[in-house]
Amino acid sequence: MNLKSKDLILVGLQAILFVLYIFDLQVLQLSFPTFIKDTSLVLVILGGLIFILALLQLKDNLSPFPSPKSNSELVQTGLYKFVRHPIYSGILIAFTGFAIFTFSGFRLIITMLLYVLFEFKSAYEEKLLMKRFGTYKAYRKKTGRFFPKF
């Protein structure tokens, strides 16, 4: 894998947002009805399951960096049959659910910033994947970035 400075910057920004998410500053507390708070745990569990399953399905292709590994293969089965970046999907779903569960507007803002970062990171990764895999363009047309196409 030939890492570029953009790889390091994107992963560094992601790490910073993860740390900020963990240490909720409690500057913007929200209020939700109890049933929404309780339902948000379903999002945490669903997002966590998607994240773990996507990690397992990538196997040796897994890397935190957008640049694909030199020996990587294009995975188009399992969750990747429907979504190009299910790891990001799982993170976004779980983080949204936990932010609601903890009444944290700060965590919701961090989750939105992660979404924006994942848009940039995945766009960069997809440029590299199109250069590496001739079938990526067709795969991209039939699958959603973070959520399935309907």
Sequence and secondary structure as in RCSB ss.txt:
>XXXX:A:sequence
MNLKSKDLILVGLQAILFVLYIFDLQVLQLSFPTFIKDTSLVLVILGGLIFILALLQLKDNLSPFPSPKSNSELV
QTGLYKFVRHPIYSGILIAFTGFAIFTFSGFRLIITMLLYVLFEFKSAYEEKLLMKRFGTYKAYRKKTGRFFPKF
>XXXX:A:secstr
    HHHHHHHHHHHHHHHHHHS   SSB    HHHHHHHHHHHHHHHHHHHHHHHHHGGG  SSSS  TT    
 SGGGGTBS HHHHHHHHHHHHHHHHTTBHHHHHHHHHHHHHHHHHHHHHHHHHHHH TTHHHHHHHSBSSS   
